[in-house]
Each structure stands twice: as C-alpha cells, then as structure tokens.
Amino acid sequence: MIFFITSALPLLIELSLIAIIFASFGGAMMFTTLLGVSAGYILLYHRLVCWRRPYLIFVNDEEDKVSSKLFDTLQAGKIIKLEKASCFAMKPLCQSYKDYAHAATQVASTGAALSSIRVLYIGLSTAALLAWGVNDQASAAPQLTVGELVAVFSLAGMFLANCSALAEAYRALDQFRADKQRLGETLSLEDLIEQSQEPLLEPLSSVELIALTQVTDRTLAFKPDQSVAIIGCSGAGKSTFLDAMAGTYKSLRYGIAINGRGMRASDIEAYLDRVRYCPQHPVFLEGAFEHSVLFGAPMSKPLTRVIADLGILELAADKSIAEGAINISGGEAKRLSLLRLINRPGDFNLFDEPTSALDQETASRVWTTLFAHFHKRGLICATHDLTALSRFDRVIVLSDGAVIADGHWSELQNDGVVEQTVTQIRSS
C-alpha cells in the first residue's frame, strides 16, 4: 500500500494528465504506443526482478557463511600463525570468499541486465517520440507549434523517467522483501507463525518433561518453589535436557506439559516467555551494556545491586562489548550473561553451567546471588560445581540421558552409583 501511494499513484495521476495533453494535440496514437511500451517495460522488469530474486537469496546465504568463517578464522588467528598452518587453515575461508564472489557476480550481472532494459526502454521510447515530432514538423500542416512540441517532449520525457523510477523502486522493494524474509527466518521460531498464539493467564505452577529419547528415560516434574541442580559427567546430556525443557528444540516440544496438561502449539510463545534460559556459552551484541547484554530491555531496580554484588559494576558502566566479546575475559562474560535472566526473570529460570570459567570465590558469590534472586522462582541449573549441591532442594544425576538419581543431596551423596559419577566429574 505504501509503495502504491508513494510511487504508483503519482505516476497514474501524471499519466492521466499526459493522456489529456496528447489527445488535445492529436497524438492519441502516439500516446497509446508510448503507454503500451511502458506497460511492457514494467511487466518485463517485473519478470526480471523475479528471475533475480534467487540470486539475491543466494548472495545473502554466502555472505552469512563468509562472516561466520571470517569470525572463526580471526578468533583462531594467533594459534594458526604459531602452528604455521596458514596454508591449510585459510582454505575454508578462501573457499567461502570464492563462493561469495561468484554469488555477488551473479547479482551484479542481473543488475546489469535490469540497467540494460532501462536504457533500451528510455532510448527507444525517446527515439519514437523524436520520429513522431520530426514527422509532424515535416508535414505540410504541422499539428503542433515548436513550443507545443517542446512541452510535449518534456512531459513525455518526465513520464519515461518516472516509469523507470517506478521500476527501480519496485526492484528495491523486492530486495527489501528478500532481506526481510531472510531476517524473519533467522529470528522466527518456526511454529509460532503456523498457529495463532494465546496468552497464559495464570503463572506456570508446574512443568513436566516426559520420557524422551536422548533426553531423559523418565518423566520429571518441576515446581517453581524448588531449586534443582542437574549434574553428570561431560556428555551426560545436561545441556540437551535444558534445551528440551527451554523449548528450543521444536521436535521435542510435544514432550513438555504445563500446569498439568500438554503444551499446545498456541502456548509456545507464552511458554518461551515464562521459561527463561541462559545457555552455557555467553552471547552478546556489539555495543554498550544495555544493548550488548540486555538487548535493549530496560534495567530492573534490583539489577544495579546485583551487578555490584557480582563485581562487574565498572564493566557494566563503562565497557563497550566488542564483536564476539573478545575484549572481556571468560569470567566477565559468564557473569554478564547471567544478568539477562536476573533483569527479566520467568516462572522458571534455567542456567547451564552458571559458574564455569569462575574461580571458587567468584562462583560462591554467583550462587549466593542466584539463590537470593530466584528463591521460589523455579531455579534449575546444570552444573559441575559439586560444592553448591547442598544448597539445592533437589539434585538430578544424569548419565547418557538416563536419570540415575533424583533427590536431596544429603540423601544421594553416599549412593554408590552417584559416588562413581561424582568421582568422574572431579577427575574431568
């Protein structure tokens, strides 16, 4: 609608005025020809834009691949140099650049085709107008004076230029729509757009995860008034368990039950808002704290005190996070990543290894903060930190997706199977 009002509607008004002028000067046939050529040009331009669209999508895909490869290569640049492996390690990046250059060349070629059609349209239409004007002036009784002919030529030239501008605006609109579609695919959670979403009027009083292959061998129920630790050796399935419970795996959402009933497709958006998740590897945008860490969300009142308690007040106040968070330490990144959930908690709050990359003293401060802030607010943590287990109401021990123990740590720690798992965790 906006495109029609801003681009097409003014052209239609201009077209009506030019039709009246040409008809009054006896150029109805010339106007009809000019209109037909213009309509054919716009139709052909539309076909070419549709033909060009797959190349735009292709170049967007290749651009993403180049960005990813370039980031990975720059991150590993020092090690690559020390290992004298440039010749081999740079091959994937070089291939990505080659593929991107090929895609960009194709897009440039299609753009050149559109430009060529534009030149032909304006050139041939102008030549036809000149031929009509010369033929009129060469006749024994010209229908137009020289002044009228100049005026008609000026109006016709403006019309040709505006038709060309309309086609170019349509090309830009199509490219914008392709970019918008790509962004939508990146940001969307597929089935959110398959069915309309409904709000959950009541808070989540329980979440159940039924027995799912490679996730858990038994149904587990969680209440918001419990704090739960999930432990196990590396590869035991802790992160997969949290991912499934957080709803990030579309194929596993059928295994989630909320408030005593199965989760419907219309509940997904509300569920993802109520069950908050902090993954193991911190993710930031580039920029200042509010943008980089909080993603633009307003700061809650308790957050400033939490930032101070975690020892990152100066970092949050003055530091601008670089791309990939390369200008802060792993421990700083881990503590900053926790703030997103603390700032906007849910009914259940999932943390994957919230104290990894932290020394014992800092880890203790983090645990104190989490237990204070998420008391009776569904705190669920996957962790290797055995010193914190006594603080949880419940500990679940996983091994290759199987639940081998579930209860309070005081009841589990002397169990032989659990002791074996603990020994493996300590040695890893």
Secondary structure by P-SEA (a helix, b strand, c coil): ccccccccaaaaaaaaaaaaaaaaacaaaaaaaaaaaaaaaaaaaaaaaaaaaaaaaaaaaaaaaaaaaaaaaaaaaaaaaaaccccccaaaaaaaaaaaaaaaaaaaaaaaaaaaaaaaaaaaaaaaaaaaaaaaaacccccccaaaaaaaaaaaaaaaaaaaaaaaaaaaaaaaaaaaaaaaaaccccccccbbbbbccccccccccccccccccbbbbbbccbbbbbbbcccccaaaaaaaaaccccccccccccccccccccaaaaaaaabbbbccbbbbcccccccccccccccccaaaaaaaaacccccccccccccccccccaaaaaaaaacccccccccbbbbccccccccaaaaaaaaaaaaaaacccbbbbbcccccccccccbbbbbcccccccccccccccccaaaaaaaaaaaac
